[in-house]
Amino acid sequence: MSQPLVIRIGICGLGTVGQGVWKHLSRIRTELESRLGVKLELARASVRDRRKVRTVKLAPGKLTTDPLAVATDPNIDIVCELIGGTTVARDVTLAALACGKVVVSANKALISKHGAELFETARRHGGHFLFEASVAGGIPLIKALREGLVANRFPLIYGILNGTCNYILTQMEEQDAPYPAILGEAKKLGYAEADESLDVLGWDTAHKAVVLAFLAHGTWVKPEQMIVEGIDRITPGDFKNAAALGYGIKLLAVIARDFKSGELSVRVHPTLLPESHVVAKVSGVFNAVSVQGDVAGTTLYIGRGAGQDATASAVISDLVDAVSLLKNDRRAFITARKSNAPARPEKVCRLAPPAHIRGRYYLRMTVSDEPGVLAQIAAAMAGQGVSIASVIQSAQEPAGAASLVLTTHQSDERAIAATLSRLARLKCVLEKPLLLRIGDFSE
């Protein structure tokens, strides 16, 4: 009887996620070997500090401080890049792909910045790059787009892709508490990093939106080409105003494609969602993504978007796919998948200009509490073709100021940007206005 194929796995980066992968792989290795018909060996791992105490135990001979040694080791078949960042991680990933290896990564920032280079290197050298864990943690969203929904084109994908922001927004609403207080609480609980800016200013979500846009439409959109806005200016009063209008507030990524014009828009911003909407009800650190397909209709994915176990689950899912690649005919996979490009690539689409991105808007302003202010603001908005749909006004500190909340009828990003610029020049507008989009998505 022939011996089973031995698949050797190397892990670059043994932090929270790396330890989770090692722990769960060790726990279920016998079962996976039986199901896959191979022998799995956790061969080597790279760390920055050998002396650091870890929750997983490794033989000293399996540890190295050189991740490139793991990436280029001829005895290692699959390389897990779990270092993070876009410098060393890029070098490690390119080196492994250049050796024709299968690389598994959870690194959305790396893919967002260097995805085209990584996939081209994989194609050129016969390697593969798998990245299920880079978006939405334990939710199998990437597999759904790349495999389960392969017959579809995607007019609209939107959802919550950052658990930190969703936790903060949920707690602000439930506790009627200001952003700084809830941010401090999130840091104490480990939901927010010491430097929270990547999460709360929308950039983490933007990196994930880049990955989803590529999978759905075969186009690399740079975060700097997108509308990217965060949650740091939202107040408890905004939740009250939104509730009065029948909405909740979520930080969403929105990827919309008009297949008639060929235009694509990718954006990240706080959004008012109808309270009855399923995504509006997703709370805490959970993620939720709605995918609209032209064949399957709308499918919804909800689950933990981050954390050791959720991310490790997605990494191990990719490891199983990697084993199948190595066990079977790798060339057939390359032909079918264009080295991880969308299974049915579309014509190259162009980014929609601001004037073509339409929607309704919520504007909150602190204004002078005096006669004629609303007329001045209405005139400024009308000058850009933006019409007012509703008004909420209340007194506000300091004395002599008022909070003015407006919603608009349908407008577009060009017109609303010009309106904001014009409003900022009015003497009666005392602070920079807050703009939120209204998500009129059909479920």
C-alpha positions in Angstrom: 0.0 0.0 0.0 1.4 3.4 -1.0 2.3 6.0 1.6 0.0 9.1 1.6 1.4 12.3 0.2 3.1 14.4 2.8 2.2 18.2 2.7 4.5 20.4 4.7 3.1 23.7 6.0 5.2 26.7 7.1 3.7 29.7 9.0 5.3 33.1 8.7 4.1 35.1 11.7 3.1 33.4 14.9 1.0 36.2 16.5 -2.6 35.9 17.5 -3.8 34.5 14.2 -0.8 32.3 13.6 -1.1 30.7 17.0 -4.8 30.1 16.3 -4.0 28.4 13.0 -1.3 26.2 14.6 -3.6 25.4 17.6 -6.7 24.4 15.5 -4.6 22.6 12.8 -3.0 20.5 15.6 -6.4 19.8 17.1 -8.1 18.5 13.9 -5.1 17.3 11.9 -6.0 13.6 12.2 -9.5 14.2 11.0 -8.3 16.4 8.1 -5.7 13.9 7.1 -8.4 11.2 6.9 -10.7 13.4 4.8 -8.0 14.7 2.5 -6.0 11.4 2.1 -2.7 13.2 2.9 -0.3 13.5 5.8 -0.1 17.1 7.1 3.1 18.3 8.8 3.4 21.6 10.6 7.0 22.0 9.5 8.3 25.5 10.5 7.2 28.8 11.8 8.9 32.2 11.8 8.7 34.6 14.8 10.3 37.9 15.6 11.3 36.9 19.1 12.0 33.3 20.1 11.8 34.1 23.8 8.2 35.4 23.7 5.7 33.3 25.6 3.1 31.7 23.3 0.0 29.6 23.9 1.2 27.0 21.4 4.2 24.8 22.0 6.7 24.2 19.2 9.9 22.2 19.2 12.9 24.6 19.1 14.0 23.3 15.8 10.8 24.4 14.1 11.2 28.1 15.1 13.2 30.6 13.1 13.5 34.4 13.1 13.9 34.5 9.3 10.5 34.4 7.5 12.2 34.3 4.1 13.9 31.0 5.1 10.4 29.5 5.6 9.1 31.0 2.3 11.9 29.6 0.2 12.5 26.3 2.0 12.3 23.6 -0.7 10.7 21.2 1.7 7.7 23.4 2.5 4.7 23.2 0.1 2.3 25.7 1.6 3.3 29.0 3.2 0.9 30.9 5.5 1.8 34.6 5.5 0.4 35.9 8.7 2.9 38.7 9.4 0.7 41.6 8.5 1.8 44.9 6.9 3.0 45.5 3.4 6.8 45.3 3.5 8.2 42.1 4.9 4.9 40.4 4.1 5.3 41.4 0.4 8.9 40.1 0.3 7.9 36.8 1.9 4.8 36.3 -0.4 6.7 37.1 -3.6 9.5 34.8 -2.7 7.2 31.9 -2.0 5.2 32.5 -5.1 8.4 32.7 -7.2 9.2 29.2 -5.9 5.9 28.0 -7.3 4.4 27.5 -3.8 0.9 27.9 -2.6 0.6 31.0 -0.3 -2.3 31.5 2.1 -2.7 35.0 3.5 -5.1 37.0 5.8 -3.5 40.3 4.8 -6.0 42.6 3.2 -3.7 45.6 3.2 -1.1 43.6 1.3 -3.6 42.5 -1.3 -5.1 46.0 -1.6 -1.7 47.6 -2.3 0.2 44.8 -4.2 -2.5 42.4 -5.4 -1.8 42.8 -9.1 1.9 42.1 -8.6 1.1 39.0 -6.4 -1.3 37.4 -8.8 1.1 38.1 -11.8 4.0 36.5 -9.9 1.8 33.5 -9.1 0.7 33.1 -12.7 4.3 33.5 -14.0 5.8 30.8 -11.7 2.9 28.4 -11.3 2.1 29.4 -7.7 -1.2 30.1 -6.1 -2.4 32.9 -3.7 -5.4 32.1 -1.5 -6.9 34.8 0.7 -10.2 33.8 2.2 -9.3 35.2 5.6 -8.5 38.7 4.3 -12.2 39.8 4.2 -14.9 39.1 6.8 -13.0 36.7 9.0 -14.8 33.4 9.4 -17.5 34.3 6.8 -16.8 32.3 3.6 -17.4 35.4 1.5 -14.6 35.1 -1.0 -15.4 31.5 -1.8 -19.0 32.5 -2.3 -18.0 35.2 -4.9 -15.3 33.1 -6.6 -17.0 29.7 -6.6 -20.6 29.5 -5.3 -21.8 32.5 -7.3 -19.6 32.0 -10.3 -22.6 32.2 -12.7 -23.5 35.8 -11.5 -22.6 39.3 -12.3 -22.8 41.6 -9.2 -24.6 44.9 -9.6 -24.4 45.6 -5.9 -22.3 44.4 -2.9 -22.5 46.2 0.4 -22.1 45.6 4.1 -20.3 45.8 7.4 -16.7 44.8 7.1 -15.1 46.1 10.3 -16.2 44.7 13.6 -14.5 47.4 15.7 -16.6 50.1 14.0 -19.7 48.1 14.3 -19.1 47.5 18.0 -18.5 51.2 18.6 -21.6 52.3 16.7 -23.7 49.7 18.5 -22.6 50.8 21.9 -23.0 54.5 21.1 -26.6 53.8 20.2 -27.4 51.5 23.0 -25.7 53.4 25.8 -26.5 56.9 24.4 -22.8 57.6 24.9 -20.2 59.7 23.0 -17.7 58.3 20.6 -14.6 59.0 22.8 -16.0 57.1 25.8 -17.0 54.0 23.7 -13.7 54.0 21.9 -11.9 53.9 25.2 -14.1 51.0 26.3 -13.4 49.1 23.0 -9.7 49.5 23.6 -9.9 48.1 27.1 -11.9 45.1 25.7 -9.3 44.5 23.0 -11.8 45.3 20.2 -9.9 48.4 19.1 -6.1 48.8 18.5 -4.0 51.3 20.5 -3.9 53.3 17.3 -7.5 53.0 16.1 -7.2 55.2 13.1 -7.0 52.4 10.5 -10.4 51.1 11.7 -12.4 54.1 12.6 -11.4 56.3 9.7 -12.5 53.6 7.3 -9.2 52.5 5.8 -9.4 48.9 7.0 -12.8 48.6 5.4 -11.5 50.2 2.2 -8.7 47.6 1.9 -11.3 44.9 2.1 -13.5 46.6 -0.4 -10.6 46.6 -2.8 -10.4 42.9 -2.6 -14.1 42.4 -3.1 -14.2 44.7 -6.1 -11.4 42.8 -7.7 -13.1 39.5 -7.1 -16.5 40.7 -8.4 -15.3 42.9 -11.3 -11.7 42.1 -12.1 -10.6 45.7 -11.4 -8.1 47.0 -8.9 -9.4 50.2 -7.3 -7.0 52.1 -5.1 -8.3 53.3 -1.7 -7.3 56.9 -2.7 -9.7 56.6 -5.7 -12.6 55.9 -3.4 -14.8 57.9 -1.1 -13.5 56.8 2.3 -15.1 58.3 5.5 -15.0 57.1 9.1 -17.2 57.2 12.2 -15.3 59.6 14.4 -17.6 62.6 14.0 -20.9 60.7 14.7 -22.6 61.7 17.9 -25.4 60.2 20.1 -27.6 62.9 18.6 -27.1 61.5 15.1 -28.6 58.2 16.3 -31.6 60.0 17.8 -32.1 61.9 14.6 -31.7 58.7 12.5 -34.2 56.9 14.7 -36.7 59.7 14.3 -36.4 59.3 10.5 -36.7 55.5 10.8 -33.0 54.6 10.3 -30.0 53.1 12.1 -26.3 54.0 11.3 -23.7 51.6 10.1 -20.2 51.9 8.5 -20.6 50.3 5.1 -18.5 49.4 2.1 -20.6 49.8 -1.1 -19.5 48.3 -4.4 -21.9 49.2 -7.2 -21.6 48.4 -10.9 -23.8 49.7 -13.8 -23.4 47.1 -16.5 -25.0 49.2 -19.1 -22.5 52.1 -18.8 -19.7 49.9 -17.5 -19.1 52.2 -14.5 -18.0 51.0 -11.1 -18.1 52.9 -7.8 -16.4 51.7 -4.6 -16.9 53.7 -1.4 -16.8 53.4 2.4 -18.8 55.7 4.6 -21.3 55.8 7.5 -24.7 55.1 6.1 -28.3 55.5 7.3 -30.1 52.1 6.8 -33.8 51.5 7.4 -34.3 50.1 10.9 -36.1 47.1 9.3 -33.2 46.2 7.2 -31.4 43.0 8.2 -27.9 44.6 8.0 -29.1 47.4 10.2 -29.9 44.9 12.9 -26.4 43.3 12.9 -24.7 44.4 16.2 -21.5 44.2 18.1 -18.3 42.9 16.4 -20.3 41.0 13.7 -19.9 41.6 10.0 -22.7 41.4 7.5 -22.5 41.5 3.7 -25.3 41.6 1.1 -24.4 40.3 -2.4 -26.8 41.0 -5.2 -26.3 38.6 -8.2 -28.1 38.8 -11.5 -28.8 35.0 -11.4 -29.0 34.0 -7.7 -30.6 37.3 -6.5 -29.6 38.6 -3.1 -27.6 36.5 -0.7 -26.6 37.6 2.8 -23.6 36.6 4.9 -23.4 37.3 8.7 -20.8 36.2 11.2 -17.7 37.1 13.2 -15.4 39.2 11.0 -12.3 39.1 13.1 -10.6 37.4 16.1 -8.3 34.5 16.4 -10.7 31.7 15.9 -12.8 33.2 13.1 -9.7 34.2 11.1 -8.0 30.9 11.8 -11.1 29.1 10.5 -10.8 31.0 7.2 -7.0 30.3 6.9 -7.5 26.6 7.5 -10.3 26.6 4.8 -7.7 27.9 2.4 -5.1 25.4 3.6 -7.6 22.6 2.7 -8.0 24.1 -0.8 -4.2 24.3 -1.1 -3.9 20.6 -0.3 -6.4 19.8 -3.0 -4.3 21.9 -5.5 -1.1 20.0 -4.5 -2.8 16.6 -4.5 -4.5 17.1 -7.9 -3.6 18.7 -11.2 -2.5 22.3 -10.4 -2.5 23.3 -14.1 -6.2 22.6 -14.4 -6.9 25.0 -11.5 -4.8 27.7 -13.2 -6.7 27.4 -16.4 -10.1 27.5 -14.7 -9.3 30.3 -12.3 -6.8 32.5 -14.3 -4.5 32.3 -11.2 -7.2 33.6 -8.8 -8.7 36.2 -11.1 -12.5 36.3 -11.2 -13.8 33.1 -12.7 -15.6 35.1 -15.5 -13.6 38.3 -16.0 -15.6 41.2 -17.3 -14.5 43.9 -19.7 -12.3 46.4 -17.9 -14.7 48.8 -16.2 -14.1 52.4 -15.5 -14.7 54.3 -12.2 -17.9 56.3 -12.1 -17.3 60.1 -11.8 -18.9 61.8 -8.7 -21.7 63.2 -10.8 -22.9 59.6 -11.6 -22.9 58.4 -8.0 -26.4 59.2 -6.9 -28.2 58.9 -3.6 -29.9 60.7 -0.8 -28.1 62.5 2.1 -28.3 63.4 5.7 -26.7 66.7 6.7 -26.2 67.9 10.3 -25.1 71.5 11.0 -24.6 73.6 14.0 -26.0 77.0 13.0 -26.8 80.4 14.5 -30.2 80.3 16.2 -31.7 83.3 14.4 -34.3 84.1 11.8 -33.5 83.5 8.1 -30.8 80.8 8.6 -32.9 78.0 7.0 -33.6 80.2 4.1 -29.9 80.9 3.6 -29.1 77.2 3.7 -31.9 76.2 1.4 -30.7 78.8 -1.1 -27.2 77.5 -1.0 -28.4 74.0 -1.6 -30.8 75.0 -4.3 -27.9 76.7 -6.1 -26.3 73.3 -6.6 -29.6 71.6 -7.5 -30.0 69.8 -4.1 -33.5 69.8 -2.7 -34.5 69.4 1.0 -36.7 66.5 1.9 -37.1 66.9 5.7 -35.9 69.2 8.5 -35.2 68.5 12.2 -34.2 71.5 14.3 -33.3 71.7 18.0 -31.6 74.1 20.4 -28.0 73.3 21.2 -25.1 74.4 23.4 -23.7 77.1 23.4 -26.6 79.5 23.7 -27.6 81.1 20.4 -26.8 77.9 18.4 -29.1 75.3 17.0 -28.7 71.9 15.5 -30.2 71.7 12.0 -30.6 68.3 10.4 -31.7 68.0 6.8 -32.3 65.1 4.5 -32.2 65.5 0.7 -34.0 64.1 -2.2 -32.0 62.3 -4.9 -28.8 64.1 -5.7 -25.2 63.1 -6.6 -21.7 63.3 -5.1 -20.5 66.2 -7.2 -23.5 68.3 -6.3 -23.3 67.4 -2.6 -19.6 68.2 -2.4 -20.2 71.6 -4.0 -23.1 72.1 -1.5 -20.8 71.4 1.5 -18.2 73.8 0.2 -20.8 76.5 -0.2 -22.4 75.9 3.2 -19.0 76.1 4.9 -18.7 79.7 3.7 -21.9 80.8 5.3 -21.4 82.8 8.5 -24.5 81.2 10.0 -22.9 77.7 9.8 -20.7 77.5 12.9 -19.0 74.1 12.4 -18.1 71.8 9.5 -21.3 70.0 8.5 -21.6 66.3 9.0 -22.6 64.4 5.9 -24.0 60.8 6.0 -25.4 58.9 3.1 -28.8 57.2 3.1 -28.8 53.6 2.0 -31.9 52.9 0.0 -30.9 49.3 -0.7 -33.6 46.8 -1.5 -33.2 43.6 0.5 
